Amino acid sequence: MKQDIVREKVIKDKKIYIVENHHEVILPWSEYASNNEIVPVLLTFDHHMDTRTAFYRHSCAINECEWKTISKKLLSTVDIDNLSDITSSLDKLRNNEHIDFSLKTDMISHAVIFSLLGVGICKDYSNDKIYYVDPFCTSTCMKESHDEECLLNTYNTVIESDELIFKLKQINKFIPGFFTDNSITKKFILDIDLDCFHTKKAINPTNISILNYLINNAEIITIATEGSYVELEKKEDDINEFYLLDKLLSHIENALK
């Protein structure tokens, strides 16, 4: 593991990896994949979807007309058991290409994306192993047409237990039996981009029991601080990546007590 890129914390045997740029999570993901036979599902919380094709921008810079061929060739040479391959890939990836990369190299089996762009609950149009659980409003909203208040409510409840239960149940539409009797039946990685927290209320939920469950049952936890995107997406001036990271790590520590 490259310590200049990845900061590792271990709390009660739970490994937490912190990176600045989201695509850098391929370092701990590949390490996990190399040491485990069962390929995990990815559960990722993010403002964005981060599902652009691996090496897209790098390939376009070489030859825009042949980018698909170049991307496929680059992927075909990656050995996830070889750290130098992963490190080399980092130089060619951007921070919204890591999910496609990880699926195509078998680091993860499926990706469930809890984004905040209002894309709905659906499969990705180009990759049937990517699922978006991104409802237009909270599960209790009865409005026929959603408004700014709805949007703020969605932001504020990103890790509230009632909303998480609703979202986890939606995964069964794509992975049958994934969430049964309030339990996840598959191994999973918990991944959190701090830009999914737009307000203080978002990072300080009223009920945190389901997040605690996710923390305790995740194989590993990865966190992308993405400071510039936190600044871009936040709705309150008095939050930043440092405040959010401190709060999230506090939640993790309390969950693992």
Rosetta silent file (secondary structure, phi, psi, omega in degrees, C-alpha in Angstrom):
SEQUENCE: MKQDIVREKVIKDKKIYIVENHHEVILPWSEYASNNEIVPVLLTFDHHMDTRTAFYRHSCAINECEWKTISKKLLSTVDIDNLSDITSSLDKLRNNEHIDFSLKTDMISHAVIFSLLGVGICKDYSNDKIYYVDPFCTSTCMKESHDEECLLNTYNTVIESDELIFKLKQINKFIPGFFTDNSITKKFILDIDLDCFHTKKAINPTNISILNYLINNAEIITIATEGSYVELEKKEDDINEFYLLDKLLSHIENALK
SCORE:     score description
SCORE:     0.000 S_00000001
   1 L     0.000  133.856 -179.960    0.000    0.000    0.000 S_00000001
   2 L   -82.677  106.429 -174.015    1.331    3.426   -0.925 S_00000001
   3 L   -70.195  -18.482  177.358    1.309    5.326    2.364 S_00000001
   4 L   -76.851  -13.236  179.148    1.796    8.664    0.612 S_00000001
   5 L  -110.047  -39.864 -174.310   -1.609    8.161   -1.045 S_00000001
   6 L  -113.789  127.193  172.761   -3.567    6.009    1.408 S_00000001
   7 E  -100.956  124.562 -176.818   -3.889    6.620    5.134 S_00000001
   8 E  -107.698  133.610  172.357   -4.859    3.461    7.003 S_00000001
   9 E  -123.219  143.150  175.530   -6.598    3.295   10.377 S_00000001
  10 E  -122.327  120.254  179.321   -7.480    0.114   12.229 S_00000001
  11 E  -124.126  114.769 -178.997  -10.263    0.267   14.804 S_00000001
  12 L    49.786   48.268  178.645  -11.193   -2.990   16.552 S_00000001
  13 L    71.771    0.575  177.049   -9.761   -5.002   13.618 S_00000001
  14 E   -91.128  125.510 -179.660  -11.774   -2.950   11.104 S_00000001
  15 E   -90.432  127.854  177.676   -9.586   -1.445    8.385 S_00000001
  16 E  -121.024  128.905 -178.069  -10.432    2.078    7.269 S_00000001
  17 E  -117.863  129.969 -176.759   -8.601    3.620    4.328 S_00000001
  18 E  -117.237  127.430  178.125   -8.616    7.365    3.663 S_00000001
  19 E  -128.147  163.277  177.376   -7.650    8.896    0.320 S_00000001
  20 L   -86.177  -49.895 -177.973   -7.878   12.378   -1.130 S_00000001
  21 L  -101.648  134.422 -167.142   -8.967   11.521   -4.674 S_00000001
  22 H   -60.110  -36.723 -177.472  -11.734    8.969   -5.058 S_00000001
  23 H   -66.383  -14.914  179.186  -10.057    6.784   -7.685 S_00000001
  24 H   -69.397  -10.729  176.393   -7.197    6.136   -5.256 S_00000001
  25 H   -65.700  -13.400  177.732   -9.453    3.656   -3.437 S_00000001
  26 H   -63.288  -20.303  176.741   -8.397    1.075   -6.034 S_00000001
  27 H   -65.955  -57.371  176.756   -5.278    0.575   -3.897 S_00000001
  28 H   -68.122  -32.706  178.726   -7.093   -0.840   -0.826 S_00000001
  29 H   -63.630  -42.168 -179.849   -9.767   -2.482   -2.994 S_00000001
  30 H   -68.442  -37.403  177.178   -7.142   -4.382   -4.972 S_00000001
  31 H   -62.189  -43.880  177.770   -5.340   -5.396   -1.784 S_00000001
  32 H   -61.930  -46.548 -178.017   -8.589   -6.775   -0.381 S_00000001
  33 H   -61.018  -35.961 -178.668   -9.360   -8.603   -3.631 S_00000001
  34 H   -69.067  -23.341 -174.722   -5.903  -10.175   -3.696 S_00000001
  35 L  -108.358    6.050 -177.466   -6.368  -11.632   -0.225 S_00000001
  36 L  -139.251  139.966 -177.565   -9.974  -12.848   -0.432 S_00000001
  37 L   -79.212  -36.872 -177.311  -11.706  -15.395   -2.653 S_00000001
  38 L   -83.880  126.854 -179.142  -15.225  -13.925   -2.510 S_00000001
  39 L   -82.864  124.570 -174.325  -15.644  -10.794   -4.612 S_00000001
  40 L   -84.036  160.496  168.657  -17.595   -8.161   -2.632 S_00000001
  41 E   -81.672  145.221  174.359  -20.407   -5.828   -3.613 S_00000001
  42 E   -98.556  127.065  169.517  -19.571   -2.127   -3.451 S_00000001
  43 E  -111.722  113.180 -175.347  -21.901    0.183   -1.526 S_00000001
  44 E  -124.784  132.102  176.032  -20.815    3.747   -2.217 S_00000001
  45 E  -102.335  125.273 -172.521  -22.206    7.060   -0.941 S_00000001
  46 L  -160.128  145.116  171.620  -21.359    9.945   -3.243 S_00000001
  47 L   -64.200  -40.280 -176.360  -22.868   13.160   -4.543 S_00000001
  48 L   -96.077  176.380  178.985  -21.847   12.037   -8.027 S_00000001
  49 L   -91.007  -34.101  177.266  -22.221    8.716   -9.835 S_00000001
  50 L    56.358   43.903 -175.747  -18.527    8.194  -10.672 S_00000001
  51 L  -122.409   28.108  175.000  -19.282    5.638  -13.377 S_00000001
  52 L   -69.159  151.076 -179.232  -17.390    6.895  -16.412 S_00000001
  53 L   -58.928  137.758  179.961  -15.574    4.193  -18.395 S_00000001
  54 L   -55.905  135.984  177.277  -12.104    3.343  -17.065 S_00000001
  55 L    65.188   17.292 -176.665   -9.269    5.252  -18.752 S_00000001
  56 H   -57.411  -54.556 -174.625  -11.763    7.292  -20.799 S_00000001
  57 H   -69.908  -37.131  176.561  -10.029   10.638  -20.528 S_00000001
  58 H   -62.438  -43.892 -178.773   -6.537    9.167  -20.810 S_00000001
  59 H   -66.802  -40.266  178.266   -7.568    7.223  -23.921 S_00000001
  60 H   -62.500  -35.670  179.697   -9.252   10.253  -25.500 S_00000001
  61 H   -66.377  -28.093  178.085   -6.056   12.245  -25.019 S_00000001
  62 H   -79.789  -50.597 -179.637   -4.185    9.605  -27.040 S_00000001
  63 L  -161.236  101.843 -174.125   -6.769    9.165  -29.799 S_00000001
  64 H   -60.386  -33.290 -178.554  -10.330   10.337  -29.303 S_00000001
  65 H   -74.265  -22.425 -176.188  -11.649    8.225  -32.173 S_00000001
  66 H  -114.474   22.006 -171.697  -10.072    5.036  -30.785 S_00000001
  67 H   -61.390  -36.466 -179.227  -10.626    5.579  -27.078 S_00000001
  68 H   -63.386  -43.455  178.779  -12.674    2.400  -26.575 S_00000001
  69 H   -63.800  -42.862  179.894   -9.963    0.212  -28.084 S_00000001
  70 H   -64.891  -43.989  179.528   -7.263    1.913  -26.023 S_00000001
  71 H   -59.757  -47.079  179.911   -9.291    1.591  -22.823 S_00000001
  72 H   -61.856  -40.098  179.579   -9.894   -2.125  -23.374 S_00000001
  73 H   -64.789  -42.829  178.225   -6.219   -2.731  -24.095 S_00000001
  74 H   -62.260  -42.826  179.361   -5.161   -0.947  -20.913 S_00000001
  75 H   -64.272  -36.132 -176.513   -7.649   -2.964  -18.858 S_00000001
  76 H   -66.466  -18.641 -177.530   -6.472   -6.245  -20.376 S_00000001
  77 L   -96.181   -1.790 -174.894   -2.966   -5.731  -19.000 S_00000001
  78 L   -84.452  125.220  171.791   -3.995   -5.104  -15.377 S_00000001
  79 L  -110.482  111.671 -174.340   -3.161   -7.765  -12.787 S_00000001
  80 L   -69.796  -11.858  175.454   -4.848   -6.744   -9.540 S_00000001
  81 L   -84.814   -5.075 -177.193   -2.373   -8.883   -7.582 S_00000001
  82 L  -108.378  108.918 -176.330    0.459   -6.720   -8.888 S_00000001
  83 H   -59.214  -36.230 -179.191    0.803   -3.448   -6.980 S_00000001
  84 H   -65.266  -32.445  175.652    2.843   -1.853   -9.750 S_00000001
  85 H   -65.279  -42.442 -179.511   -0.037   -2.471  -12.185 S_00000001
  86 H   -67.274  -42.960  178.936   -2.468   -0.761   -9.835 S_00000001
  87 H   -62.866  -41.960  177.492   -0.098    2.140   -9.231 S_00000001
  88 H   -63.187  -39.043  178.958    0.445    2.535  -12.965 S_00000001
  89 H   -64.029  -35.618  179.386   -3.323    2.497  -13.521 S_00000001
  90 H   -56.485  -38.162 -178.132   -3.753    5.304  -10.993 S_00000001
  91 H   -66.978  -19.894 -175.811   -1.718    7.605  -13.212 S_00000001
  92 H  -107.632   -9.338 -179.920   -4.140    6.994  -16.084 S_00000001
  93 L   -94.057  157.672  171.550   -7.441    7.022  -14.171 S_00000001
  94 L  -115.269  171.474 -169.105   -9.523   10.000  -13.098 S_00000001
  95 L   -78.567   15.201  170.111  -11.626   10.316   -9.973 S_00000001
  96 L  -131.098   21.053 -177.459  -14.850    9.135  -11.609 S_00000001
  97 L  -116.400    0.562 -172.144  -13.474    6.078  -13.440 S_00000001
  98 H   -74.590  -28.898 -178.518  -12.592    3.772  -10.550 S_00000001
  99 H   -70.385  -47.751  176.952  -15.906    1.892  -10.301 S_00000001
 100 H   -59.903  -43.330  177.484  -15.880    0.764  -13.926 S_00000001
 101 H   -57.525  -45.733 -175.695  -12.192   -0.135  -13.540 S_00000001
 102 H   -70.933  -33.810  175.079  -12.879   -2.202  -10.418 S_00000001
 103 H   -67.879  -43.577 -175.375  -15.799   -4.072  -11.977 S_00000001
 104 H   -75.839  -14.793  175.431  -13.855   -4.921  -15.125 S_00000001
 105 L  -106.277    9.151  175.325  -10.861   -6.173  -13.130 S_00000001
 106 L    63.667   30.499  170.312  -13.072   -8.221  -10.767 S_00000001
 107 L   -75.678  -34.525  178.259  -12.219   -6.320   -7.595 S_00000001
 108 L  -130.446  153.154 -177.371  -15.950   -5.917   -6.978 S_00000001
 109 L   -89.840  -38.416  179.666  -18.905   -7.947   -8.249 S_00000001
 110 L  -147.622  159.326  177.088  -21.539   -5.185   -8.407 S_00000001
 111 E  -126.913  123.845  175.608  -21.691   -1.498   -7.524 S_00000001
 112 E  -108.504  121.677 -172.127  -24.598    0.132   -5.711 S_00000001
 113 E  -113.536  113.541  175.495  -24.382    3.907   -5.869 S_00000001
 114 E   -92.868   82.796 -176.882  -26.259    6.068   -3.373 S_00000001
 115 L   -97.887  179.065 -175.260  -25.828    9.336   -5.253 S_00000001
 116 L  -128.957   39.668 -178.142  -27.589   12.695   -4.930 S_00000001
 117 L  -109.872    1.811  177.598  -28.319   13.611   -8.529 S_00000001
 118 L    68.251   36.618 -179.375  -31.930   12.447   -8.676 S_00000001
 119 L   -83.475  -10.213  179.620  -31.376    9.763  -11.310 S_00000001
 120 E    95.297 -162.502 -179.841  -33.925    7.450   -9.699 S_00000001
 121 E  -115.569  104.266 -169.370  -33.669    3.743   -8.912 S_00000001
 122 E  -162.761  167.138  171.995  -32.287    2.026  -11.986 S_00000001
 123 E   -83.368  155.901  172.257  -29.482    0.133  -13.682 S_00000001
 124 L   -68.154  142.460 -174.908  -26.719    1.924  -15.515 S_00000001
 125 L   -69.545  -22.803 -175.516  -27.466    2.088  -19.230 S_00000001
 126 L  -114.503   -9.736 -179.653  -24.051    0.729  -20.260 S_00000001
 127 L  -140.671  109.148 -173.516  -23.045   -1.577  -17.395 S_00000001
 128 L   -78.135    8.588  173.657  -25.640   -3.944  -15.934 S_00000001
 129 L  -104.501    5.179  177.806  -23.562   -4.462  -12.778 S_00000001
 130 E  -111.660  128.592 -177.774  -23.993   -0.828  -11.722 S_00000001
 131 E  -126.890  134.897  177.069  -27.159    0.173   -9.864 S_00000001
 132 E  -102.648  126.691  172.368  -28.289    3.638   -8.817 S_00000001
 133 E  -117.358   84.394 -169.560  -30.357    4.036   -5.674 S_00000001
 134 E  -138.189   69.536 -176.778  -30.946    7.756   -5.964 S_00000001
 135 L   -64.201  158.246 -175.827  -34.632    8.554   -5.328 S_00000001
 136 L   -73.091  -18.052  179.344  -35.989   11.975   -6.196 S_00000001
 137 L  -157.676 -174.935  178.232  -36.972   12.642   -2.579 S_00000001
 138 L   -70.248  161.888 -175.639  -37.173   11.009    0.839 S_00000001
 139 L   -67.024  -18.468 -177.693  -39.155    7.806    1.235 S_00000001
 140 L   -98.371   -4.036 -177.501  -41.909    9.603    3.196 S_00000001
 141 L   -69.680  132.505 -178.825  -42.500   12.467    0.744 S_00000001
 142 L  -109.825    6.059 -178.110  -46.039   12.486   -0.688 S_00000001
 143 L   -70.761  142.758  175.800  -45.648   15.404   -3.109 S_00000001
 144 L   -77.158  -32.702  178.603  -46.452   14.784   -6.752 S_00000001
 145 L  -124.449  123.062 -175.033  -43.889   17.360   -7.830 S_00000001
 146 L   -86.021  149.087 -173.500  -40.663   17.686   -5.857 S_00000001
 147 L  -131.492 -167.465 -178.133  -39.153   21.067   -5.001 S_00000001
 148 H   -62.773  -35.083  177.350  -36.183   22.697   -3.259 S_00000001
 149 H   -62.729  -41.004  177.624  -37.494   21.631    0.142 S_00000001
 150 H   -60.691  -44.016 -178.763  -37.510   18.027   -1.068 S_00000001
 151 H   -61.521  -44.378  179.104  -33.941   18.370   -2.273 S_00000001
 152 H   -64.712  -40.031  177.446  -32.762   19.726    1.075 S_00000001
 153 H   -61.537  -38.966  177.638  -34.589   16.932    2.911 S_00000001
 154 H   -64.197  -43.699  177.834  -32.815   14.401    0.709 S_00000001
 155 H   -61.966  -42.523 -174.489  -29.452   15.997    1.478 S_00000001
 156 H   -71.072  -19.659 -172.757  -30.149   16.109    5.213 S_00000001
 157 L  -113.925   24.856 -173.095  -31.133   12.445    5.490 S_00000001
 158 L   -59.968  -30.783  177.011  -28.367   10.801    3.469 S_00000001
 159 L  -123.307   18.289  173.571  -27.407    8.460    6.346 S_00000001
 160 L   -66.659  140.874 -172.636  -30.614    8.548    8.418 S_00000001
 161 H   -59.215  -45.008 -178.665  -31.654    5.001    9.325 S_00000001
 162 H   -60.003  -40.991  179.901  -35.173    5.101    7.870 S_00000001
 163 H   -70.257  -37.144  179.172  -33.837    6.287    4.518 S_00000001
 164 H   -66.622  -39.691  176.917  -31.031    3.734    4.535 S_00000001
 165 H   -60.996  -45.890  178.006  -33.464    0.879    5.182 S_00000001
 166 H   -57.984  -45.639 -177.271  -35.597    2.062    2.276 S_00000001
 167 H   -68.470  -40.655  179.472  -32.558    2.288   -0.004 S_00000001
 168 H   -63.294  -36.245  177.961  -31.119   -1.074    1.027 S_00000001
 169 H   -64.441  -31.292 -179.641  -34.440   -2.738    0.245 S_00000001
 170 H   -65.868  -25.219 -178.347  -34.292   -1.320   -3.289 S_00000001
 171 H   -63.781  -26.797  178.935  -31.111   -3.284   -3.960 S_00000001
 172 H   -60.057  -22.585  177.336  -33.176   -6.494   -3.937 S_00000001
 173 H   -66.506  -25.884 -175.916  -34.580   -5.391   -7.307 S_00000001
 174 L  -107.808  -38.330  177.595  -31.116   -5.831   -8.774 S_00000001
 175 L  -123.110   90.678 -175.055  -29.485   -8.411   -6.472 S_00000001
 176 L   -53.887  131.703  178.069  -32.318  -10.675   -5.226 S_00000001
 177 L    78.516    9.557 -178.508  -32.083  -11.412   -1.516 S_00000001
 178 L   -61.879  -44.062 -178.333  -29.326   -8.862   -0.903 S_00000001
 179 E  -121.500  104.191 -174.590  -31.149   -7.279    2.058 S_00000001
 180 E  -128.542  132.628 -179.606  -33.287   -9.787    3.947 S_00000001
 181 L    52.602   43.099  179.304  -34.737   -9.501    7.472 S_00000001
 182 L    59.675   28.987  177.546  -32.871   -6.202    7.892 S_00000001
 183 E  -135.221  144.741  174.964  -29.548   -7.907    7.160 S_00000001
 184 E   -86.438  132.423 -173.513  -27.193   -7.832    4.181 S_00000001
 185 L   -99.685   -0.008 -178.996  -26.507  -11.332    2.871 S_00000001
 186 L  -120.458  155.078  171.293  -23.407  -10.558    0.762 S_00000001
 187 L   -69.327  141.645 -177.451  -19.908   -9.410    1.582 S_00000001
 188 E  -147.549  153.783  170.892  -19.545   -5.710    0.847 S_00000001
 189 E  -100.430  133.309  174.656  -17.179   -2.769    0.875 S_00000001
 190 E   -98.384  120.995 -175.979  -18.498    0.455    2.410 S_00000001
 191 E  -126.368  131.230 -176.481  -17.217    3.467    0.497 S_00000001
 192 E  -133.051  122.755  171.048  -17.990    7.090    1.358 S_00000001
 193 E   -95.334  125.116 -175.038  -17.106   10.242   -0.547 S_00000001
 194 H   -62.791  -14.653  178.898  -17.353   13.187    1.839 S_00000001
 195 H   -74.801   -0.242  174.102  -19.010   15.297   -0.843 S_00000001
 196 H   -80.558   -9.488  179.498  -22.253   13.412   -0.153 S_00000001
 197 L  -102.012  105.905 -174.937  -22.604   15.445    3.051 S_00000001
 198 L   -95.594  -16.126 -175.027  -23.947   18.884    2.121 S_00000001
 199 L  -140.865  164.653  174.912  -25.037   20.056    5.577 S_00000001
 200 H   -63.779  -36.985  179.528  -24.213   19.600    9.251 S_00000001
 201 H   -62.202  -34.663 -179.172  -27.499   17.792    9.685 S_00000001
 202 H   -61.594  -41.321 -177.095  -26.456   15.285    7.027 S_00000001
 203 H   -88.734   -6.193  178.677  -23.362   14.176    8.953 S_00000001
 204 L  -123.383   67.655 -175.068  -25.176   14.332   12.323 S_00000001
 205 L   -67.834  157.181  177.254  -28.226   12.092   11.798 S_00000001
 206 L   -70.820  -41.878 -179.694  -30.924   11.604   14.405 S_00000001
 207 L  -125.157  118.717 -173.472  -30.803    7.816   14.088 S_00000001
 208 L  -113.433   12.119 -172.111  -27.511    6.232   13.105 S_00000001
 209 H   -61.843  -37.049 -178.414  -28.261    2.567   13.810 S_00000001
 210 H   -75.427  -37.173  172.928  -28.219    1.424   10.171 S_00000001
 211 H   -60.324  -42.156  176.835  -24.984    3.250    9.429 S_00000001
 212 H   -57.639  -40.982  177.702  -23.572    1.513   12.504 S_00000001
 213 H   -61.650  -45.694  179.606  -24.720   -1.792   11.023 S_00000001
 214 H   -61.975  -42.580  179.320  -22.985   -1.006    7.722 S_00000001
 215 H   -61.285  -46.887 -177.024  -19.802   -0.010    9.529 S_00000001
 216 H   -68.485  -29.541 -173.248  -19.732   -3.175   11.620 S_00000001
 217 H  -103.143   -6.769  176.822  -20.477   -5.523    8.741 S_00000001
 218 L   -67.597  145.252  175.183  -18.384   -4.021    5.956 S_00000001
 219 L   -66.092  -49.238  173.100  -15.319   -5.983    4.925 S_00000001
 220 L  -143.018  165.116  177.106  -13.356   -2.740    4.742 S_00000001
 221 E  -123.597  131.062  175.035  -14.278    0.956    4.747 S_00000001
 222 E  -120.657  142.015 -178.147  -12.878    3.485    2.292 S_00000001
 223 E  -130.144  127.377  173.304  -13.260    7.252    2.548 S_00000001
 224 E  -106.060  122.778 -176.107  -12.491    9.825   -0.139 S_00000001
 225 L   -78.195  -37.924  172.942  -12.073   13.325    1.282 S_00000001
 226 L    40.612   58.342 -174.358  -12.362   15.134   -2.105 S_00000001
 227 H   -54.670  -39.907 -177.756  -11.992   18.581   -0.523 S_00000001
 228 H   -66.954  -35.023  178.937  -12.627   20.575   -3.695 S_00000001
 229 H   -77.460  -30.802  172.733  -15.908   18.764   -4.332 S_00000001
 230 H   -59.414  -46.120  179.336  -16.973   19.179   -0.709 S_00000001
 231 H   -62.780  -38.117 -177.300  -16.512   22.931   -1.183 S_00000001
 232 H   -69.990  -38.359 -171.350  -18.405   22.847   -4.466 S_00000001
 233 H   -98.085  -15.124 -174.792  -21.420   20.871   -3.239 S_00000001
 234 L   -64.636  149.484 -179.859  -21.846   22.015    0.370 S_00000001
 235 L  -107.609   -1.298  178.271  -24.934   24.044    1.271 S_00000001
 236 L  -132.557  137.926 -174.118  -23.527   25.552    4.481 S_00000001
 237 L   -70.215  -26.830 -171.629  -20.373   27.622    4.763 S_00000001
 238 L   -92.934   28.546  169.228  -19.200   26.213    8.091 S_00000001
 239 L  -124.698  151.300  175.507  -18.445   22.673    6.917 S_00000001
 240 L  -152.724 -179.753 -175.727  -15.367   21.392    5.097 S_00000001
 241 H   -61.019  -32.976 -177.236  -13.597   18.107    4.465 S_00000001
 242 H   -71.512  -43.588  175.933  -11.830   18.202    7.847 S_00000001
 243 H   -60.626  -46.869 -176.953  -15.026   18.708    9.823 S_00000001
 244 H   -66.107  -41.418  179.372  -16.784   15.961    7.863 S_00000001
 245 H   -64.555  -42.440  178.818  -13.909   13.498    8.183 S_00000001
 246 H   -60.423  -44.519  179.461  -13.676   14.095   11.926 S_00000001
 247 H   -65.195  -43.968 -178.513  -17.415   13.495   12.339 S_00000001
 248 H   -65.310  -42.814  178.104  -17.417   10.388   10.150 S_00000001
 249 H   -64.605  -34.392  175.761  -14.453    8.840   11.952 S_00000001
 250 H   -63.641  -42.434  176.314  -16.195    9.568   15.250 S_00000001
 251 H   -60.477  -42.613 -178.912  -19.268    7.687   13.993 S_00000001
 252 H   -64.571  -45.605  179.715  -17.059    4.775   12.957 S_00000001
 253 H   -61.798  -42.932  179.577  -15.263    4.662   16.299 S_00000001
 254 H   -66.747  -36.833 -179.977  -18.543    4.774   18.222 S_00000001
 255 H   -66.551  -31.013 -174.484  -20.069    2.061   16.043 S_00000001
 256 L   -95.050    4.035  179.116  -17.132   -0.265   16.667 S_00000001
 257 L   -64.123    0.000    0.000  -16.999    0.150   20.450 S_00000001
